[in-house]
């Protein structure tokens, strides 16, 4: 294996305050001898290293050509034609062209972690802090292996060795099960050394015990899922259920009272771990409808599909296709699951003091003659994660910390694994709790629109729907469709949008039409290993099937 490590990642932090053009390298630099200094009682530089390793945690939002990962599924499309997300969504992926390639970044994080673990003991910082740092860095290393695992399957496990830049690293791929076992063992090993939950405000954003359990839960769910469990081994589902239940049993987290607040408050009772960032309004400017101009320029990069909109039930929890739901095609957004309005901008919603206009020729869906950088292709824009600017006159900086793990995911993990082990009662409990928090009506039977006495197959579909709605645009559906091994059926089709015509009397007419397509080839259940890694490995790295 030939893992490419950048010079910065390898050994040094470079401070080029003033470098004459004829110098061969920066005069000012901080080497490992300075970072790991036996006289540095404050461990200033070592703490910088830890914080630098934290930067390798997953950070979603509009990370691929300014759109979300789920724009490569049936939930959204890029508002601009020719976006790089189409490489993933239209079967254009290759070993030399992958906008979501994580091979090099993940191994960079792993090497930085190993380098830190190999040297930190010489620094005379107090033992408690160093124990926290070691456990946190080991978590990020394990998380990096998980990101590799779900993309490529089995990958080389490097252990604790911090390879030098000069070494030719020739390591074979470990199996999928070996990588799973390593991640789980690491989560178990570091659990006692991590901070307890809930985290105090001073250390908000630091990795805690619950985060280790959440990573274990996600890893074991991946291992139990059809893609990686073709024999449907019940022991794998039991392990996944136990892992999710261990987070629940901590009793430290709960569903937030308000769904929208999960994504815009600094500290939520629901968020187990989030990627921390300074307050900003970039998300609003990237995603709000395009008709908002100076000083609130909005670029509307993501167009949610009609398929996603139609998946949200009515307030009574019933699907819009259910004759008893009360759905009105002439007023399609009335009386719907409140999460719809928290996830998608649709025509008539309030934003910055006016109604969103996605009807034909409206401010947010101008006619073709009007030159704009992009416009909605579906009649919708992405609303999730944004602050509350319905009545505001301009944007202000908001808390935007991408949720890496949140309690709702854990409940859904548990529901899925419990159902597969024939514990339907536990599955019902989790779905009812999530639907209750969403604001759906309990109904006379207290089932929040869920069918009574569901079979395993029916419950499986209900759980998959709930994951789609609750976790929309949080980088779950893209991976869920793969681990469920249904991407071939779900992602080879046209996706649709709404065409809204404003009538002379101010009412609207709605029609629906295809706007794009998604495609998926069976070989895409795993990414190809980057071509340069395969060719430079001396035969140690084998390519994934059919790539």
VEXDREN-2710 file (C-alpha; in Angstrom, 1 decimal):
% VEXDREN-2710
k/r/px/py/pz
1/UNK/0.0/0.0/0.0
2/UNK/1.2/3.5/-0.9
3/UNK/-0.5/5.9/1.4
4/UNK/0.1/9.5/0.3
5/UNK/0.8/11.8/3.2
6/UNK/1.3/15.5/2.7
7/UNK/4.3/17.3/4.2
8/UNK/2.0/19.2/6.6
9/UNK/0.3/16.1/7.7
10/UNK/3.5/14.2/8.2
11/UNK/5.5/16.2/10.7
12/UNK/5.4/19.9/10.7
13/UNK/3.3/23.0/11.2
14/UNK/4.8/25.6/8.9
15/UNK/4.7/29.3/9.8
16/UNK/5.8/31.2/6.7
17/UNK/5.8/34.7/8.3
18/UNK/8.6/35.9/6.0
19/UNK/10.4/33.7/3.6
20/UNK/12.9/35.1/1.1
21/UNK/12.4/33.7/-2.3
22/UNK/15.8/32.0/-2.4
23/UNK/15.2/30.0/0.8
24/UNK/14.9/26.2/0.2
25/UNK/12.4/25.8/3.1
26/UNK/10.7/28.0/5.6
27/UNK/13.0/29.3/8.3
28/UNK/10.1/29.4/10.8
29/UNK/8.7/25.9/11.5
30/UNK/7.6/23.8/14.4
31/UNK/9.0/20.3/14.3
32/UNK/8.0/17.2/16.3
33/UNK/10.8/18.0/18.8
34/UNK/9.1/21.3/19.6
35/UNK/5.5/19.9/19.6
36/UNK/6.4/17.0/21.9
37/UNK/8.6/18.9/24.3
38/UNK/9.4/17.4/27.7
39/UNK/9.7/21.0/29.1
40/UNK/6.3/22.2/27.7
41/UNK/4.2/21.8/30.8
42/UNK/1.2/23.6/29.1
43/UNK/1.4/21.3/26.0
44/UNK/0.4/24.2/23.8
45/UNK/1.6/22.8/20.6
46/UNK/0.4/19.3/21.4
47/UNK/-3.1/20.7/22.0
48/UNK/-2.9/22.3/18.6
49/UNK/-2.2/18.8/17.1
50/UNK/-5.2/17.4/18.8
51/UNK/-7.4/20.2/17.5
52/UNK/-6.0/19.7/14.1
53/UNK/-6.9/16.0/14.2
54/UNK/-10.5/17.0/15.2
55/UNK/-10.7/18.7/11.8
56/UNK/-10.8/15.3/10.2
57/UNK/-14.2/14.5/11.7
58/UNK/-17.1/14.3/9.1
59/UNK/-18.5/17.7/8.2
60/UNK/-21.5/17.4/5.9
61/UNK/-23.7/20.2/4.6
62/UNK/-22.9/21.4/1.0
63/UNK/-19.5/19.6/0.8
64/UNK/-19.5/18.3/-2.8
65/UNK/-19.6/21.0/-5.4
66/UNK/-21.7/23.1/-3.0
67/UNK/-24.5/20.5/-2.7
68/UNK/-25.3/17.8/-0.2
69/UNK/-24.4/14.2/-0.6
70/UNK/-28.1/13.2/-0.8
71/UNK/-28.3/15.1/-4.1
72/UNK/-26.8/11.8/-5.5
73/UNK/-30.0/10.0/-4.4
74/UNK/-33.7/10.3/-5.2
75/UNK/-34.1/13.0/-2.5
76/UNK/-32.6/15.9/-4.3
77/UNK/-30.7/17.1/-7.4
78/UNK/-28.2/19.9/-7.8
79/UNK/-29.9/23.1/-9.0
80/UNK/-27.1/23.6/-11.5
81/UNK/-26.6/21.3/-14.4
82/UNK/-23.3/19.5/-14.6
83/UNK/-22.5/19.5/-10.9
84/UNK/-19.8/17.2/-9.7
85/UNK/-22.4/15.4/-7.6
86/UNK/-23.6/13.7/-10.8
87/UNK/-20.4/11.6/-10.8
88/UNK/-22.0/9.8/-7.8
89/UNK/-25.6/10.1/-8.8
90/UNK/-25.3/9.0/-12.5
91/UNK/-22.9/6.1/-12.4
92/UNK/-19.9/8.1/-13.6
93/UNK/-17.7/7.1/-10.7
94/UNK/-14.2/5.7/-11.5
95/UNK/-10.9/4.9/-9.8
96/UNK/-9.6/8.2/-11.0
97/UNK/-12.7/10.4/-10.6
98/UNK/-14.4/10.3/-7.2
99/UNK/-15.6/13.5/-5.6
100/UNK/-16.2/11.6/-2.3
101/UNK/-12.8/9.8/-2.2
102/UNK/-11.7/9.6/1.4
103/UNK/-8.7/7.3/1.1
104/UNK/-5.9/9.8/1.4
105/UNK/-7.7/12.1/4.0
106/UNK/-8.6/9.2/6.2
107/UNK/-5.1/7.8/6.2
108/UNK/-3.7/11.2/6.8
109/UNK/-5.9/11.4/10.0
110/UNK/-4.8/7.9/11.0
111/UNK/-1.1/8.8/10.6
112/UNK/-1.5/12.0/12.6
113/UNK/-3.3/10.1/15.3
114/UNK/-0.5/7.5/15.5
115/UNK/2.2/10.1/15.5
116/UNK/0.5/11.9/18.4
117/UNK/0.0/8.7/20.4
118/UNK/3.6/7.7/19.9
119/UNK/4.9/11.0/21.2
120/UNK/2.5/12.6/23.7
121/UNK/3.8/10.8/26.8
122/UNK/7.0/12.9/26.8
123/UNK/4.9/16.1/27.3
124/UNK/4.5/16.9/31.0
125/UNK/0.8/17.8/30.8
126/UNK/-1.4/16.4/33.6
127/UNK/-2.3/12.8/33.2
128/UNK/-6.1/13.4/33.1
129/UNK/-5.9/15.7/30.1
130/UNK/-3.5/13.5/28.3
131/UNK/-5.8/10.5/28.9
132/UNK/-8.7/12.5/27.4
133/UNK/-6.6/13.5/24.4
134/UNK/-5.4/10.0/23.7
135/UNK/-8.9/8.6/23.8
136/UNK/-10.2/11.4/21.6
137/UNK/-7.5/10.8/19.0
138/UNK/-8.1/7.1/19.0
139/UNK/-11.8/7.8/18.4
140/UNK/-11.0/9.9/15.4
141/UNK/-8.7/7.2/14.1
142/UNK/-11.5/4.6/14.5
143/UNK/-14.0/7.0/12.9
144/UNK/-11.6/7.4/10.0
145/UNK/-11.5/3.6/9.5
146/UNK/-15.3/3.6/9.6
147/UNK/-15.4/6.2/6.8
148/UNK/-13.0/4.0/4.8
149/UNK/-15.0/0.8/5.6
150/UNK/-18.3/2.0/4.3
151/UNK/-16.8/3.3/1.1
152/UNK/-14.2/0.6/0.2
153/UNK/-15.0/-2.4/2.4
154/UNK/-11.9/-4.0/4.0
155/UNK/-8.9/-1.7/4.1
156/UNK/-5.3/-1.9/5.5
157/UNK/-5.2/-1.7/9.3
158/UNK/-2.0/0.1/10.3
159/UNK/-2.2/-0.4/14.0
160/UNK/-0.2/2.1/16.1
161/UNK/2.7/2.5/13.8
162/UNK/3.5/6.0/12.6
163/UNK/5.2/5.5/9.3
164/UNK/7.8/8.1/8.2
165/UNK/7.6/9.9/4.9
166/UNK/10.5/7.9/3.5
167/UNK/8.9/4.5/4.2
168/UNK/7.3/2.6/1.4
169/UNK/4.2/1.3/3.1
170/UNK/3.3/-2.1/1.7
171/UNK/0.3/-3.4/3.7
172/UNK/-2.4/-5.7/2.5
173/UNK/-6.1/-5.0/2.9
174/UNK/-7.8/-6.4/6.0
175/UNK/-11.2/-8.0/5.6
176/UNK/-14.4/-6.2/6.3
177/UNK/-15.0/-8.2/9.5
178/UNK/-11.5/-7.4/10.7
179/UNK/-12.0/-3.7/10.3
180/UNK/-15.3/-3.9/12.0
181/UNK/-13.7/-5.8/14.9
182/UNK/-10.9/-3.2/15.2
183/UNK/-13.4/-0.3/15.3
184/UNK/-15.5/-2.0/17.9
185/UNK/-12.5/-2.9/20.0
186/UNK/-11.2/0.6/19.9
187/UNK/-14.6/2.0/21.0
188/UNK/-14.7/-0.4/23.9
189/UNK/-11.1/0.4/24.9
190/UNK/-11.4/4.1/24.9
191/UNK/-14.9/4.3/26.5
192/UNK/-13.6/4.5/30.2
193/UNK/-11.1/7.2/29.3
194/UNK/-13.4/9.6/27.5
195/UNK/-15.4/12.5/29.2
196/UNK/-18.7/11.5/30.6
197/UNK/-22.0/12.8/29.2
198/UNK/-23.5/15.3/29.0
199/UNK/-20.4/17.4/28.2
200/UNK/-19.9/20.7/30.0
201/UNK/-20.1/23.9/28.1
202/UNK/-16.3/24.5/28.4
203/UNK/-15.6/21.3/26.5
204/UNK/-18.6/21.3/24.1
205/UNK/-17.7/19.5/20.9
206/UNK/-15.2/17.2/22.6
207/UNK/-15.7/13.4/22.1
208/UNK/-17.5/11.7/24.9
209/UNK/-18.4/8.2/26.0
210/UNK/-21.7/8.3/24.2
211/UNK/-19.9/9.2/21.0
212/UNK/-17.8/6.0/21.3
213/UNK/-21.0/4.0/21.8
214/UNK/-22.7/5.7/18.9
215/UNK/-19.8/4.9/16.5
216/UNK/-20.0/1.3/17.7
217/UNK/-23.7/1.3/17.0
218/UNK/-23.3/2.7/13.5
219/UNK/-20.5/0.2/12.7
220/UNK/-22.4/-2.8/13.9
221/UNK/-25.6/-1.8/12.1
222/UNK/-23.5/-1.6/8.9
223/UNK/-22.1/-5.0/9.6
224/UNK/-25.6/-6.5/10.2
225/UNK/-27.2/-4.9/7.1
226/UNK/-28.0/-7.0/4.0
227/UNK/-25.0/-5.7/2.0
228/UNK/-22.6/-7.2/4.6
229/UNK/-24.7/-9.9/6.1
230/UNK/-26.1/-11.9/3.1
231/UNK/-26.8/-14.9/5.3
232/UNK/-28.9/-12.6/7.6
233/UNK/-27.0/-13.8/10.7
234/UNK/-29.3/-13.0/13.7
235/UNK/-26.3/-12.6/15.9
236/UNK/-25.2/-9.6/13.9
237/UNK/-28.6/-7.9/14.4
238/UNK/-28.5/-8.7/18.1
239/UNK/-25.1/-7.1/18.4
240/UNK/-26.4/-4.0/16.6
241/UNK/-29.5/-3.8/18.8
242/UNK/-27.4/-4.1/22.0
243/UNK/-25.0/-1.4/20.8
244/UNK/-27.8/1.1/20.1
245/UNK/-29.5/0.2/23.3
246/UNK/-26.3/0.9/25.2
247/UNK/-26.5/4.6/24.2
248/UNK/-30.2/4.7/25.2
249/UNK/-29.4/3.1/28.5
250/UNK/-26.9/5.8/29.4
251/UNK/-29.9/8.0/30.0
252/UNK/-28.0/11.1/29.1
253/UNK/-29.7/12.1/25.8
254/UNK/-33.2/12.7/24.7
255/UNK/-35.1/14.0/21.7
256/UNK/-35.1/17.8/21.6
257/UNK/-38.5/19.4/22.0
258/UNK/-38.3/21.2/18.7
259/UNK/-37.0/19.4/15.6
260/UNK/-35.6/22.6/14.1
261/UNK/-33.6/23.5/17.2
262/UNK/-31.5/20.4/16.9
263/UNK/-29.6/22.1/14.0
264/UNK/-29.4/25.7/15.2
265/UNK/-28.6/25.7/18.9
266/UNK/-25.1/25.3/20.2
267/UNK/-26.0/22.6/22.8
268/UNK/-28.9/20.3/22.2
269/UNK/-30.0/17.4/24.5
270/UNK/-30.2/15.3/21.3
271/UNK/-26.7/16.0/19.7
272/UNK/-24.1/13.5/20.9
273/UNK/-21.3/14.8/18.7
274/UNK/-21.2/17.7/16.2
275/UNK/-18.6/19.2/14.0
276/UNK/-18.0/22.5/15.7
277/UNK/-17.7/25.8/13.8
278/UNK/-18.0/29.5/14.5
279/UNK/-21.4/31.1/13.9
280/UNK/-22.0/32.0/10.3
281/UNK/-24.7/32.5/7.7
282/UNK/-23.1/30.6/4.9
283/UNK/-25.7/27.8/4.9
284/UNK/-28.5/30.3/4.5
285/UNK/-26.7/32.0/1.6
286/UNK/-25.9/28.7/-0.1
287/UNK/-29.3/27.1/0.2
288/UNK/-32.2/29.6/0.5
289/UNK/-34.2/30.4/-2.6
290/UNK/-32.5/32.4/-5.3
291/UNK/-34.9/35.4/-5.4
292/UNK/-33.3/36.9/-2.3
293/UNK/-30.7/39.4/-3.4
294/UNK/-28.4/42.0/-1.9
295/UNK/-27.6/42.1/1.0
296/UNK/-29.0/38.6/1.4
297/UNK/-27.8/36.9/-1.7
298/UNK/-29.1/33.3/-1.7
299/UNK/-27.9/30.7/-4.1
300/UNK/-30.3/27.8/-3.8
301/UNK/-27.7/25.1/-4.7
302/UNK/-30.0/22.1/-3.8
303/UNK/-33.4/21.2/-5.3
304/UNK/-35.2/18.5/-3.2
305/UNK/-37.3/16.1/-5.3
306/UNK/-41.0/15.6/-5.4
307/UNK/-40.3/12.0/-4.3
308/UNK/-39.0/13.3/-1.0
309/UNK/-41.8/15.8/-0.5
310/UNK/-44.4/13.1/-1.2
311/UNK/-42.8/10.8/1.4
312/UNK/-43.8/13.2/4.3
313/UNK/-47.1/12.1/5.7
314/UNK/-50.0/14.2/6.8
315/UNK/-50.3/15.6/10.3
316/UNK/-52.3/12.5/11.3
317/UNK/-49.3/10.3/10.2
318/UNK/-51.0/8.8/7.2
319/UNK/-49.4/8.7/3.8
320/UNK/-50.8/11.2/1.3
321/UNK/-51.8/8.3/-0.8
322/UNK/-54.1/7.0/2.0
323/UNK/-57.7/7.9/1.3
324/UNK/-58.2/8.6/4.9
325/UNK/-55.3/11.0/5.2
326/UNK/-57.2/14.2/4.2
327/UNK/-54.6/15.2/1.6
328/UNK/-55.8/17.9/-0.8
329/UNK/-54.0/17.9/-4.1
330/UNK/-55.1/21.5/-4.7
331/UNK/-53.4/22.6/-1.4
332/UNK/-50.6/20.0/-1.2
333/UNK/-48.6/21.4/1.7
334/UNK/-51.4/22.0/4.1
335/UNK/-51.8/19.7/7.1
336/UNK/-48.5/17.9/6.5
337/UNK/-45.8/16.5/8.8
338/UNK/-44.2/19.6/10.4
339/UNK/-40.8/18.2/9.4
340/UNK/-41.6/18.9/5.7
341/UNK/-41.6/22.7/6.3
342/UNK/-38.4/22.3/8.4
343/UNK/-36.7/20.4/5.6
344/UNK/-37.9/21.9/2.3
345/UNK/-38.7/25.4/1.0
346/UNK/-42.0/25.2/-0.9
347/UNK/-44.2/27.8/-2.6
348/UNK/-45.9/30.1/-0.1
349/UNK/-43.5/29.6/2.8
350/UNK/-42.3/32.8/4.6
351/UNK/-38.7/33.8/4.3
352/UNK/-37.1/37.1/5.0
353/UNK/-40.5/38.8/5.3
354/UNK/-42.0/37.6/2.0
355/UNK/-43.6/34.5/0.6
356/UNK/-41.3/32.1/-1.3
357/UNK/-42.3/32.1/-5.0
358/UNK/-41.4/28.9/-6.7
359/UNK/-44.3/29.1/-9.2
360/UNK/-43.4/29.6/-12.8
361/UNK/-42.0/33.1/-13.3
362/UNK/-41.9/33.7/-9.5
363/UNK/-39.1/35.5/-7.8
364/UNK/-37.5/32.2/-6.8
365/UNK/-38.2/30.4/-10.1
366/UNK/-37.7/33.1/-12.8
367/UNK/-38.5/32.4/-16.4
368/UNK/-35.8/31.1/-18.7
369/UNK/-35.3/34.6/-20.2
370/UNK/-34.0/35.9/-16.8
371/UNK/-30.3/35.2/-16.5
372/UNK/-29.5/33.7/-13.1
373/UNK/-26.7/31.4/-12.0
374/UNK/-29.1/28.7/-11.1
375/UNK/-32.8/28.2/-10.2
376/UNK/-34.8/25.4/-8.7
377/UNK/-35.2/22.4/-11.0
378/UNK/-37.9/20.8/-8.9
379/UNK/-40.0/23.7/-7.5
380/UNK/-38.3/23.3/-4.1
381/UNK/-35.1/24.4/-2.2
382/UNK/-33.5/22.8/0.8
383/UNK/-34.6/24.4/4.1
384/UNK/-33.0/22.0/6.7
385/UNK/-30.2/23.3/9.0
386/UNK/-31.1/27.0/8.4
387/UNK/-31.9/29.5/11.0
388/UNK/-35.4/31.0/11.5
389/UNK/-35.5/33.9/9.1
390/UNK/-39.2/33.8/8.3
391/UNK/-39.9/37.4/9.6
392/UNK/-36.3/38.7/9.5
393/UNK/-35.1/41.4/7.1
394/UNK/-31.6/40.1/6.7
395/UNK/-29.3/37.2/7.7
396/UNK/-27.4/37.0/10.9
397/UNK/-24.8/34.5/12.0
398/UNK/-26.2/31.3/13.4
399/UNK/-25.0/28.1/15.1
400/UNK/-24.4/25.6/12.3
401/UNK/-22.7/22.5/13.8
402/UNK/-23.1/19.4/11.6
403/UNK/-24.6/16.6/13.7
404/UNK/-22.2/13.6/13.4
405/UNK/-24.3/11.6/15.8
406/UNK/-27.6/12.5/17.3
407/UNK/-30.1/10.6/19.5
408/UNK/-32.8/10.2/16.8
409/UNK/-30.3/8.2/14.7
410/UNK/-29.7/5.9/17.7
411/UNK/-33.4/5.3/18.2
412/UNK/-33.8/4.4/14.6
413/UNK/-30.7/2.2/14.7
414/UNK/-32.3/0.4/17.6
415/UNK/-35.7/0.2/15.9
416/UNK/-34.1/-1.4/12.8
417/UNK/-32.0/-3.9/14.7
418/UNK/-34.8/-4.7/17.1
419/UNK/-37.3/-5.4/14.3
420/UNK/-34.8/-7.8/12.6
421/UNK/-34.6/-9.7/15.9
422/UNK/-38.4/-9.9/16.1
423/UNK/-38.7/-7.3/18.9
424/UNK/-41.5/-5.4/17.2
425/UNK/-42.6/-3.7/20.4
426/UNK/-39.3/-2.0/20.8
427/UNK/-39.4/-0.8/17.1
428/UNK/-42.9/0.6/17.6
429/UNK/-41.7/2.5/20.7
430/UNK/-38.8/4.3/18.9
431/UNK/-40.9/5.2/15.9
432/UNK/-43.8/6.6/18.1
433/UNK/-41.3/8.7/20.1
434/UNK/-39.8/10.2/17.0
435/UNK/-43.2/10.9/15.4
436/UNK/-44.5/12.4/18.6
437/UNK/-41.5/14.8/18.7
438/UNK/-42.1/15.6/15.0
439/UNK/-45.5/17.0/15.9
440/UNK/-47.7/14.3/14.4
441/UNK/-51.0/13.5/16.0
442/UNK/-51.2/10.4/18.2
443/UNK/-54.6/9.3/16.9
444/UNK/-57.2/7.3/18.8
445/UNK/-54.9/4.3/18.8
446/UNK/-51.8/6.2/19.9
447/UNK/-49.8/5.0/17.0
448/UNK/-49.1/8.3/15.3
449/UNK/-50.3/7.0/11.9
450/UNK/-48.3/3.8/12.1
451/UNK/-50.2/0.6/11.0
452/UNK/-51.1/-1.7/13.9
453/UNK/-49.6/-5.2/14.2
454/UNK/-47.1/-4.8/11.4
455/UNK/-45.2/-7.8/10.1
456/UNK/-41.4/-7.7/10.1
457/UNK/-41.4/-6.7/6.4
458/UNK/-43.9/-3.9/7.0
459/UNK/-42.1/-2.6/10.0
460/UNK/-38.8/-2.6/8.0
461/UNK/-40.3/-0.3/5.4
462/UNK/-41.8/1.9/8.1
463/UNK/-38.4/2.3/9.7
464/UNK/-36.7/3.0/6.4
465/UNK/-39.3/5.7/5.7
466/UNK/-38.7/7.3/9.1
467/UNK/-35.0/7.4/8.5
468/UNK/-35.6/9.1/5.2
469/UNK/-37.7/11.8/6.8
470/UNK/-36.0/12.3/10.1
471/UNK/-32.4/12.2/8.8
472/UNK/-32.9/13.9/5.4
473/UNK/-29.8/15.6/4.1
474/UNK/-27.7/14.4/7.0
475/UNK/-25.7/11.9/4.8
476/UNK/-27.7/8.9/5.8
477/UNK/-30.0/8.0/2.9
478/UNK/-27.0/7.8/0.5
479/UNK/-25.4/5.1/2.7
480/UNK/-28.6/3.5/3.9
481/UNK/-29.7/2.6/0.3
482/UNK/-26.3/0.9/-0.1
483/UNK/-26.2/-1.0/3.2
484/UNK/-29.8/-2.2/2.6
485/UNK/-28.7/-3.3/-0.8
486/UNK/-31.7/-1.7/-2.5
487/UNK/-29.9/1.0/-4.4
488/UNK/-30.2/-0.8/-7.7
489/UNK/-34.0/-0.8/-7.3
490/UNK/-34.3/2.7/-5.8
491/UNK/-31.7/4.7/-7.7
492/UNK/-32.4/3.7/-11.3
493/UNK/-35.3/6.0/-12.2
494/UNK/-36.4/9.4/-13.0
495/UNK/-36.9/12.0/-10.3
496/UNK/-39.6/14.6/-10.4
497/UNK/-40.5/18.1/-9.5
498/UNK/-43.6/20.3/-9.3
499/UNK/-44.7/22.8/-11.9
500/UNK/-46.8/25.5/-10.2
501/UNK/-48.9/27.9/-12.3
502/UNK/-50.4/31.0/-10.7
503/UNK/-53.9/31.5/-11.9
504/UNK/-55.5/34.9/-12.5
505/UNK/-57.4/34.7/-9.2
506/UNK/-54.3/34.1/-7.2
507/UNK/-54.8/30.4/-6.8
508/UNK/-52.3/27.8/-7.9
509/UNK/-52.4/24.8/-10.2
510/UNK/-50.0/21.9/-9.6
511/UNK/-48.6/19.4/-12.1
512/UNK/-45.7/17.1/-11.8
513/UNK/-43.0/16.2/-14.3
514/UNK/-39.6/14.4/-14.5
515/UNK/-36.7/16.7/-14.1
516/UNK/-33.7/14.4/-14.0
517/UNK/-32.6/10.8/-13.4
518/UNK/-30.4/8.8/-11.0
519/UNK/-28.6/5.6/-11.9
520/UNK/-26.7/3.0/-10.0
521/UNK/-24.6/0.1/-11.0
522/UNK/-24.2/-2.9/-8.8
523/UNK/-20.4/-2.4/-8.5
524/UNK/-21.1/1.0/-6.8
525/UNK/-22.0/-0.7/-3.6
526/UNK/-18.3/-0.2/-2.9
527/UNK/-16.2/2.6/-4.2
528/UNK/-13.2/1.8/-6.3
529/UNK/-9.9/2.1/-4.5
530/UNK/-8.0/5.1/-6.0
531/UNK/-6.0/4.0/-9.0
532/UNK/-2.8/5.5/-7.8
533/UNK/-3.0/3.4/-4.6
534/UNK/-3.5/0.2/-6.4
535/UNK/-0.7/0.7/-8.9
536/UNK/1.8/1.9/-6.3
537/UNK/1.1/-0.9/-3.8
538/UNK/3.2/-3.6/-5.4
539/UNK/0.2/-5.9/-5.7
540/UNK/-0.7/-5.5/-2.0
541/UNK/-3.9/-3.5/-2.6
542/UNK/-6.5/-5.3/-4.7
543/UNK/-9.2/-3.4/-6.5
544/UNK/-12.8/-3.8/-5.6
545/UNK/-14.9/-6.1/-7.8
546/UNK/-15.7/-4.9/-11.3
547/UNK/-13.7/-1.7/-11.0
END
